[in-house]
Amino acid sequence: MEDQHFIVLRVKNDSCKIFIKIFVFVIICLFYYNTAYTQGFLDCIEDIPLMNELVEKKDSCFYFDSNEGRVANVEVEGNLDKNDILDFYRNILPQLGWKINDDRSYENILKFRRENELVNIMIHENNQKSLVTFFSFLLLEY
């Protein structure tokens, strides 16, 4: 009887090991997939990732912080297609807790919300170059 019990435990443990290995593999793949397309975060708005091949325009940063809230605006540019940029931020920001506003009234603007913070991402294309403007607004509660 003990041998049968040992076999059942071994099968369960082997199944758990396989599941854990698959789970870890999927997590690692997702991590590398996301990091392959990002080079870090914006300097001006620190919790927004910066897509590879986009460069933050340091002189474009506007940042105002007070005890009532924060307003930030920054521009990045690069030789990327508008749709690739839109797809990247549609996929990556929800992983960081942002909820997308599915208002598709403008094809070159994405709107996100996380608690009391709003982020708008606007993309303009000129001569195969994309200019992306991030606008962040945080309203603090008393």
Sequence and secondary structure as in RCSB ss.txt:
>XXXX:A:sequence
MEDQHFIVLRVKNDSCKIFIKIFVFVIICLFYYNTAYTQGFLDCIEDIPLMNELVEKKDSCFYFDSNEGRVANVE
VEGNLDKNDILDFYRNILPQLGWKINDDRSYENILKFRRENELVNIMIHENNQKSLVTFFSFLLLEY
>XXXX:A:secstr
 HHHHHHHHHHHHHHHHHHHHHHHHHHHHHHHHHHHTEEEE SSSTTSEEETT EE GGG EEEEETTEEEEEEE
EEES  HHHHHHHHHHHGGGGT EEE   SSTTEEEEEETTEEEEEEEEEETTEEEEEEEEEEE   
